[in-house]
C-alpha cells in the first residue's frame, strides 16, 4: 500500500494525455515524501533502524547530533551520536561516532558555538545501567519518566566530558543553546516543579524564567535569541493539579495534554500560542522568527498519529506540514533556514523504527 501510495502521483503524470513528465515533475514527487508535503523537497533518510530522534544542527550547519537506541550499535538505551548533515559516507549499518559515555541513559544533545563541543543530559552518574522505564497500567495514561539522576554535561566530539554544568538534586535536562551563542535554556525540577531556567555556557548565572504549575520543557530560542518557545502542561482543576503532583513525586509526567507557549528570553511576556487540545510539543521557530513548527496529534481520532504543523506566533494560520500516518516530530531548521531535519516512522518497512530525515525547505 505504501509503495502504491508513493507511485500514484507519478502514475497520474505518466497517464495524463500524451505529455511526457518533465524533470520538474519527477523532482516534485520525491519517493520518501507524501505529495501533500509541499514545503519539503529532496527528502532523504539519514538513519536506518532503531529509534533516532532530536537531531540538532551544529552552528555551521555541517553536523547533526542526535540520540539513538539502535541495538546494532551496541547500546541498550538512548545514547548520543553525531553524523555529517549530508549523511554517513559509509554503509548505513555502520555506527556513527559516539559522544556520550555509553552508560546510563541520555537525552537532548546540542552543539555549542565552535562546533567542537556538545552538551547533553545523562543519568550515568546515577548508575551504569539504563534506568527502568515506567510500566503502563492497562487503560492507564502514557507517562514519561523524569529521572532525578539526569544532569547536563559538555563533551568534545571524541566523547571526553569537559564540564558538568548542573549538580543540583533532581531532574536537569532538555538543554538547548541560543543562536547568539551566549545562553542555555533547560528544564529543571530543582524547585519541586518542572520549570525553565537559563544559564551561561559555563553553567553560571542560573535564572528561573517560568513559574506556573505544570511541565515546561523542550525549549528553543528564536533565531535572534530574543524569545523562547516551549511545550507546557497547565493542569487547571484541583484534581488535575493533584494528579500532576502525585506523578511528579514518582518521577513521572503525563505528556498527553500540552500546548505551545512563547516568552521573551528573560521569561517576560509569556503567552500561549496553541489551544488545540491533546499533545502539542517539539516546537521550533521558523527562520522568520514569526512562525513555529511543532508536532501534534490534535487531528488524530485515536491519538497516536503525530504530524508536523506550522502556526503564526499569535496562534493564527495553522497549517499541516507532514502527512505520515504514524509519526513525524522533532523538526529543526538548519542555521541558514534552508533545510529541515525531523524524525519519522515513514519508510520503516512496517517496523516501529523511527529514523532521521532531511529535506530542503520551501516557503
Kinemage of the C-alpha trace (Angstrom):
@kinemage 1
@onewidth
@group {chain A} dominant
@subgroup {mainchain}
@vectorlist {calphas} color= white
{ca unk a 1} P 0.000 0.000 0.000
{ca unk a 2} L 2.804 2.428 0.848
{ca unk a 3} L 4.576 1.794 -2.479
{ca unk a 4} L 1.369 2.330 -4.395
{ca unk a 5} L 0.694 5.484 -2.445
{ca unk a 6} L 4.034 6.962 -3.441
{ca unk a 7} L 3.726 5.842 -7.040
{ca unk a 8} L 0.207 7.160 -7.537
{ca unk a 9} L 1.182 10.795 -8.277
{ca unk a 10} L 3.804 9.656 -10.771
{ca unk a 11} L 1.332 7.275 -12.436
{ca unk a 12} L -1.126 10.127 -12.781
{ca unk a 13} L 1.523 12.177 -14.542
{ca unk a 14} L 2.503 9.344 -16.859
{ca unk a 15} L -1.087 8.621 -17.878
{ca unk a 16} L -2.296 12.196 -18.241
{ca unk a 17} L -2.615 12.502 -22.022
{ca unk a 18} L 0.383 12.437 -24.318
{ca unk a 19} L 2.515 14.932 -22.359
{ca unk a 20} L 5.745 13.424 -21.101
{ca unk a 21} L 6.766 14.188 -17.491
{ca unk a 22} L 9.415 16.846 -17.125
{ca unk a 23} L 12.369 16.679 -14.714
{ca unk a 24} L 10.442 19.103 -12.516
{ca unk a 25} L 7.576 16.587 -12.311
{ca unk a 26} L 9.891 13.883 -11.021
{ca unk a 27} L 11.544 16.278 -8.570
{ca unk a 28} L 8.127 17.259 -7.222
{ca unk a 29} L 7.317 13.724 -6.118
{ca unk a 30} L 10.310 12.500 -4.162
{ca unk a 31} L 9.899 8.857 -3.209
{ca unk a 32} L 10.024 9.470 0.569
{ca unk a 33} L 7.758 12.492 0.559
{ca unk a 34} L 3.971 12.487 0.588
{ca unk a 35} L 2.506 14.580 -2.260
{ca unk a 36} L 0.764 16.911 0.203
{ca unk a 37} L 4.105 17.854 1.802
{ca unk a 38} L 4.565 20.930 -0.366
{ca unk a 39} L 7.080 22.620 1.935
{ca unk a 40} L 9.555 19.733 1.586
{ca unk a 41} L 11.798 18.849 -1.359
{ca unk a 42} L 14.599 16.320 -1.892
{ca unk a 43} L 13.677 14.363 1.228
{ca unk a 44} L 16.442 11.934 2.259
{ca unk a 45} L 16.734 9.343 5.020
{ca unk a 46} L 19.784 9.621 7.288
{ca unk a 47} L 19.411 6.670 9.700
{ca unk a 48} L 18.177 3.120 9.202
{ca unk a 49} L 16.983 1.266 12.293
{ca unk a 50} L 16.189 1.808 15.954
{ca unk a 51} L 14.686 4.960 17.407
{ca unk a 52} L 16.549 8.063 16.279
{ca unk a 53} L 15.356 11.444 17.428
{ca unk a 54} L 16.148 15.012 18.436
{ca unk a 55} L 18.653 15.730 15.683
{ca unk a 56} L 20.135 19.201 16.142
{ca unk a 57} L 22.468 21.175 13.885
{ca unk a 58} L 25.954 22.458 14.509
{ca unk a 59} L 26.319 26.230 14.253
{ca unk a 60} L 27.993 25.880 10.835
{ca unk a 61} L 25.249 23.550 9.534
{ca unk a 62} L 27.661 20.726 8.709
{ca unk a 63} L 26.916 18.246 11.527
{ca unk a 64} L 23.930 16.792 13.363
{ca unk a 65} L 23.885 15.455 16.903
{ca unk a 66} L 21.107 13.066 17.905
{ca unk a 67} L 20.079 10.317 20.302
{ca unk a 68} L 19.563 6.686 19.305
{ca unk a 69} L 18.866 3.294 20.861
{ca unk a 70} L 19.882 1.333 17.763
{ca unk a 71} L 20.728 -2.106 19.156
{ca unk a 72} L 23.005 -2.779 16.174
{ca unk a 73} L 25.244 -0.012 17.505
{ca unk a 74} L 25.758 -1.830 20.810
{ca unk a 75} L 23.610 0.408 23.023
{ca unk a 76} L 20.764 -0.652 25.305
{ca unk a 77} L 19.004 2.719 25.564
{ca unk a 78} L 19.384 6.242 24.159
{ca unk a 79} L 22.952 7.446 23.655
{ca unk a 80} L 24.305 10.492 21.826
{ca unk a 81} L 25.910 10.271 18.372
{ca unk a 82} L 26.753 12.679 15.585
{ca unk a 83} L 26.779 12.443 11.798
{ca unk a 84} L 27.522 14.752 8.868
{ca unk a 85} L 24.402 16.643 7.858
{ca unk a 86} L 24.666 15.198 4.357
{ca unk a 87} L 24.590 11.648 5.732
{ca unk a 88} L 27.040 8.881 6.575
{ca unk a 89} L 29.671 8.218 3.932
{ca unk a 90} L 29.903 4.523 4.818
{ca unk a 91} L 27.284 1.787 4.901
{ca unk a 92} L 24.050 2.601 6.711
{ca unk a 93} L 24.706 -0.095 9.323
{ca unk a 94} L 27.997 1.461 10.447
{ca unk a 95} L 27.828 3.067 13.870
{ca unk a 96} L 28.494 6.808 13.820
{ca unk a 97} L 30.798 8.387 16.417
{ca unk a 98} L 29.534 8.049 19.997
{ca unk a 99} L 29.687 11.234 22.080
{ca unk a 100} L 28.071 10.102 25.340
{ca unk a 101} L 29.704 7.679 27.774
{ca unk a 102} L 27.585 4.678 26.742
{ca unk a 103} L 26.469 4.393 30.372
{ca unk a 104} L 23.062 5.226 31.831
{ca unk a 105} L 20.558 6.989 29.570
{ca unk a 106} L 20.939 10.258 27.687
{ca unk a 107} L 18.728 12.870 26.077
{ca unk a 108} L 18.656 16.255 24.402
{ca unk a 109} L 22.104 16.946 22.959
{ca unk a 110} L 23.006 20.290 21.377
{ca unk a 111} L 26.065 21.852 19.760
{ca unk a 112} L 27.891 24.716 21.419
{ca unk a 113} L 29.459 27.577 19.423
{ca unk a 114} L 32.600 26.471 17.614
{ca unk a 115} L 31.036 23.115 16.623
{ca unk a 116} L 33.582 21.100 18.632
{ca unk a 117} L 31.643 20.604 21.859
{ca unk a 118} L 28.208 19.204 22.606
{ca unk a 119} L 26.063 19.444 25.707
{ca unk a 120} L 23.678 16.655 26.647
{ca unk a 121} L 21.849 15.239 29.668
{ca unk a 122} L 22.820 11.874 31.117
{ca unk a 123} L 21.997 9.629 34.068
{ca unk a 124} L 25.401 7.907 34.077
{ca unk a 125} L 26.426 9.332 37.464
{ca unk a 126} L 23.374 7.632 38.931
{ca unk a 127} L 24.297 4.201 37.599
{ca unk a 128} L 25.908 2.390 34.689
{ca unk a 129} L 22.732 0.608 33.628
{ca unk a 130} L 19.785 2.078 31.720
{ca unk a 131} L 17.245 3.328 34.287
{ca unk a 132} L 13.947 1.394 34.213
{ca unk a 133} L 11.130 2.669 32.055
{ca unk a 134} L 7.745 3.158 33.738
{ca unk a 135} L 5.213 0.373 33.328
{ca unk a 136} L 1.941 1.388 31.745
{ca unk a 137} L -1.111 0.039 33.512
{ca unk a 138} L -3.884 -1.329 31.255
{ca unk a 139} L -6.011 1.623 30.244
{ca unk a 140} L -3.671 3.984 32.082
{ca unk a 141} L -2.167 7.195 30.780
{ca unk a 142} L 1.049 7.235 28.820
{ca unk a 143} L 3.771 8.585 31.118
{ca unk a 144} L 7.266 9.976 30.598
{ca unk a 145} L 9.985 9.222 33.166
{ca unk a 146} L 11.661 12.249 34.755
{ca unk a 147} L 14.831 10.629 36.090
{ca unk a 148} L 16.274 12.546 39.035
{ca unk a 149} L 19.772 11.368 38.069
{ca unk a 150} L 19.790 13.473 34.887
{ca unk a 151} L 22.432 16.189 34.809
{ca unk a 152} L 23.799 18.267 31.954
{ca unk a 153} L 27.341 17.737 30.654
{ca unk a 154} L 29.619 19.160 27.963
{ca unk a 155} L 31.747 16.771 25.899
{ca unk a 156} L 34.028 17.067 22.911
{ca unk a 157} L 33.405 15.177 19.677
{ca unk a 158} L 35.513 12.254 20.920
{ca unk a 159} L 33.232 11.808 23.935
{ca unk a 160} L 35.530 13.253 26.599
{ca unk a 161} L 33.478 15.060 29.243
{ca unk a 162} L 34.865 18.553 29.649
{ca unk a 163} L 32.468 20.002 32.195
{ca unk a 164} L 29.412 19.160 34.287
{ca unk a 165} L 27.006 22.099 34.100
{ca unk a 166} L 24.425 21.035 36.706
{ca unk a 167} L 24.744 19.194 40.005
{ca unk a 168} L 21.574 20.027 41.944
{ca unk a 169} L 19.318 17.208 43.177
{ca unk a 170} L 16.568 16.248 40.738
{ca unk a 171} L 15.966 16.372 37.009
{ca unk a 172} L 18.139 18.691 34.883
{ca unk a 173} L 17.838 18.103 31.127
{ca unk a 174} L 16.398 19.333 27.811
{ca unk a 175} L 19.125 21.937 27.307
{ca unk a 176} L 19.469 23.951 24.092
{ca unk a 177} L 21.682 26.881 23.110
{ca unk a 178} L 20.775 30.341 21.846
{ca unk a 179} L 21.801 31.097 18.233
{ca unk a 180} L 23.577 34.125 19.739
{ca unk a 181} L 25.855 31.623 21.492
{ca unk a 182} L 25.529 33.232 24.916
{ca unk a 183} L 22.824 31.349 26.853
{ca unk a 184} L 21.451 27.868 27.539
{ca unk a 185} L 17.811 27.173 28.351
{ca unk a 186} L 16.937 23.948 30.170
{ca unk a 187} L 14.285 22.225 32.276
{ca unk a 188} L 14.879 21.600 35.950
{ca unk a 189} L 12.963 20.271 38.932
{ca unk a 190} L 15.194 21.961 41.496
{ca unk a 191} L 12.251 23.948 42.895
{ca unk a 192} L 9.870 20.956 43.073
{ca unk a 193} L 8.201 21.641 39.712
{ca unk a 194} L 9.357 21.290 36.101
{ca unk a 195} L 10.250 24.830 35.092
{ca unk a 196} L 12.536 26.541 32.579
{ca unk a 197} L 15.847 28.082 33.556
{ca unk a 198} L 18.601 29.871 31.667
{ca unk a 199} L 22.325 29.852 32.378
{ca unk a 200} L 25.598 30.941 30.801
{ca unk a 201} L 27.540 28.472 28.661
{ca unk a 202} L 29.760 27.654 31.646
{ca unk a 203} L 26.800 26.913 33.928
{ca unk a 204} L 26.907 30.217 35.827
{ca unk a 205} L 24.135 32.786 36.366
{ca unk a 206} L 21.249 30.316 36.603
{ca unk a 207} L 17.879 32.096 36.399
{ca unk a 208} L 14.366 30.664 36.633
{ca unk a 209} L 12.112 32.055 33.873
{ca unk a 210} L 8.810 30.112 34.181
{ca unk a 211} L 6.808 29.736 37.379
{ca unk a 212} L 3.339 28.269 36.662
{ca unk a 213} L 2.428 24.790 37.888
{ca unk a 214} L 2.933 22.225 35.132
{ca unk a 215} L 5.618 20.723 32.949
{ca unk a 216} L 7.639 23.284 30.961
{ca unk a 217} L 10.125 21.697 28.568
{ca unk a 218} L 11.529 21.239 25.097
{ca unk a 219} L 12.518 24.904 24.884
{ca unk a 220} L 14.289 26.604 21.971
{ca unk a 221} L 15.399 30.147 21.304
{ca unk a 222} L 14.133 32.175 18.367
{ca unk a 223} L 16.615 32.816 15.519
{ca unk a 224} L 17.677 36.146 17.031
{ca unk a 225} L 17.824 34.754 20.570
{ca unk a 226} L 15.269 37.229 21.909
{ca unk a 227} L 12.418 34.734 22.556
{ca unk a 228} L 11.885 31.167 23.718
{ca unk a 229} L 9.278 28.656 22.516
{ca unk a 230} L 8.401 25.601 24.599
{ca unk a 231} L 5.786 22.958 25.391
{ca unk a 232} L 3.839 23.087 28.624
{ca unk a 233} L 1.130 21.299 30.542
{ca unk a 234} L -1.151 23.501 32.614
{ca unk a 235} L -3.383 21.464 34.956
{ca unk a 236} L -6.476 23.567 35.644
{ca unk a 237} L -8.716 21.645 38.014
{ca unk a 238} L -7.802 20.664 41.557
{ca unk a 239} L -7.972 17.003 40.535
{ca unk a 240} L -5.639 17.594 37.577
{ca unk a 241} L -3.192 19.500 39.788
{ca unk a 242} L -3.210 16.734 42.374
{ca unk a 243} L -2.615 14.069 39.715
{ca unk a 244} L 0.254 16.074 38.222
{ca unk a 245} L 1.970 16.492 41.588
{ca unk a 246} L 1.455 12.842 42.538
{ca unk a 247} L 3.041 11.716 39.262
{ca unk a 248} L 5.889 14.157 39.781
{ca unk a 249} L 6.680 12.623 43.174
{ca unk a 250} L 7.052 9.298 41.349
{ca unk a 251} L 9.340 10.836 38.723
{ca unk a 252} L 6.655 10.772 36.044
{ca unk a 253} L 4.793 13.238 33.865
{ca unk a 254} L 1.827 12.719 31.506
{ca unk a 255} L 2.599 14.364 28.136
{ca unk a 256} L -0.898 13.810 26.741
{ca unk a 257} L -2.146 17.384 27.292
{ca unk a 258} L 0.366 20.025 26.252
{ca unk a 259} L 0.232 23.322 24.380
{ca unk a 260} L 2.860 25.595 22.830
{ca unk a 261} L 3.922 28.764 24.666
{ca unk a 262} L 6.380 31.573 23.943
{ca unk a 263} L 8.055 34.177 26.134
{ca unk a 264} L 10.915 36.614 25.980
{ca unk a 265} L 14.332 35.154 26.735
{ca unk a 266} L 14.115 36.558 30.272
{ca unk a 267} L 10.693 34.931 30.850
{ca unk a 268} L 8.645 38.100 30.413
{ca unk a 269} L 5.640 38.444 28.085
{ca unk a 270} L 4.603 34.788 28.491
{ca unk a 271} L 1.750 33.824 26.159
{ca unk a 272} L 0.041 30.692 24.874
{ca unk a 273} L 0.256 30.029 21.125
{ca unk a 274} L -1.865 26.897 20.599
{ca unk a 275} L -5.167 25.866 22.105
{ca unk a 276} L -5.688 22.651 20.151
{ca unk a 277} L -6.057 20.057 22.892
{ca unk a 278} L -4.238 16.723 23.151
{ca unk a 279} L -0.439 16.777 22.812
{ca unk a 280} L 1.306 19.675 21.071
{ca unk a 281} L 5.063 19.573 21.515
{ca unk a 282} L 8.556 19.666 19.931
{ca unk a 283} L 8.230 23.324 18.840
{ca unk a 284} L 10.899 25.131 16.843
{ca unk a 285} L 10.953 28.623 15.351
{ca unk a 286} L 10.657 29.164 11.607
{ca unk a 287} L 13.676 31.137 10.247
{ca unk a 288} L 11.479 34.244 10.047
{ca unk a 289} L 11.053 34.246 13.832
{ca unk a 290} L 7.339 34.791 13.273
{ca unk a 291} L 6.109 31.208 12.837
{ca unk a 292} L 6.571 27.986 14.789
{ca unk a 293} L 6.788 24.364 13.646
{ca unk a 294} L 5.623 21.739 16.122
{ca unk a 295} L 4.333 18.175 16.366
{ca unk a 296} L 0.729 17.438 17.293
{ca unk a 297} L -1.849 14.667 17.478
{ca unk a 298} L -4.816 17.031 17.819
{ca unk a 299} L -6.291 15.862 14.478
{ca unk a 300} L -5.868 12.159 15.277
{ca unk a 301} L -9.049 10.327 16.256
{ca unk a 302} L -7.120 7.746 18.311
{ca unk a 303} L -4.312 9.998 19.473
{ca unk a 304} L -1.326 8.053 18.132
{ca unk a 305} L -0.789 9.917 14.844
{ca unk a 306} L 1.600 12.842 15.163
{ca unk a 307} L 2.343 15.217 12.309
{ca unk a 308} L 4.203 18.485 11.884
{ca unk a 309} L 2.226 21.718 11.801
{ca unk a 310} L 3.146 25.360 11.384
{ca unk a 311} L 1.436 28.260 13.116
{ca unk a 312} L 1.912 32.001 13.398
{ca unk a 313} L 3.335 33.192 16.679
{ca unk a 314} L -0.011 34.811 17.509
{ca unk a 315} L -1.825 31.470 17.148
{ca unk a 316} L -3.340 32.110 13.701
{ca unk a 317} L -2.726 30.428 10.344
{ca unk a 318} L -2.421 26.788 11.430
{ca unk a 319} L -1.059 24.693 8.532
{ca unk a 320} L -0.322 20.983 8.351
{ca unk a 321} L 3.195 20.235 7.060
{ca unk a 322} L 3.645 16.420 7.103
{ca unk a 323} L 1.289 13.512 6.469
{ca unk a 324} L 2.819 10.259 7.698
{ca unk a 325} L 0.025 8.091 9.188
{ca unk a 326} L 2.054 7.265 12.308
{ca unk a 327} L 4.673 9.760 13.498
{ca unk a 328} L 6.514 12.932 12.461
{ca unk a 329} L 8.219 15.077 15.093
{ca unk a 330} L 11.335 16.939 16.303
{ca unk a 331} L 11.596 19.466 13.442
{ca unk a 332} L 14.648 21.712 13.362
{ca unk a 333} L 15.749 24.204 10.740
{ca unk a 334} L 19.370 24.481 9.673
{ca unk a 335} L 21.120 27.708 10.749
{ca unk a 336} L 20.661 29.172 7.254
{ca unk a 337} L 16.972 28.203 7.228
{ca unk a 338} L 17.267 26.234 4.003
{ca unk a 339} L 16.893 22.686 5.360
{ca unk a 340} L 14.709 20.877 7.847
{ca unk a 341} L 15.646 17.751 9.796
{ca unk a 342} L 12.980 15.714 11.604
{ca unk a 343} L 12.133 12.221 12.851
{ca unk a 344} L 9.555 9.994 11.193
{ca unk a 345} L 8.163 6.473 11.063
{ca unk a 346} L 7.932 6.606 7.276
{ca unk a 347} L 9.802 4.049 5.188
{ca unk a 348} L 10.433 1.696 8.128
{ca unk a 349} L 9.155 -1.453 6.369
{ca unk a 350} L 6.379 -1.985 8.867
{ca unk a 351} L 8.626 -1.911 11.926
{ca unk a 352} L 8.429 0.561 14.791
{ca unk a 353} L 11.709 2.208 13.785
{ca unk a 354} L 11.893 5.980 13.906
{ca unk a 355} L 14.530 7.481 11.638
{ca unk a 356} L 16.015 10.861 10.812
{ca unk a 357} L 15.104 12.610 7.571
{ca unk a 358} L 16.400 15.794 5.990
{ca unk a 359} L 14.738 17.937 3.336
{ca unk a 360} L 15.089 21.225 1.542
{ca unk a 361} L 12.560 23.682 2.952
{ca unk a 362} L 10.206 25.544 0.578
{ca unk a 363} L 8.254 28.511 1.972
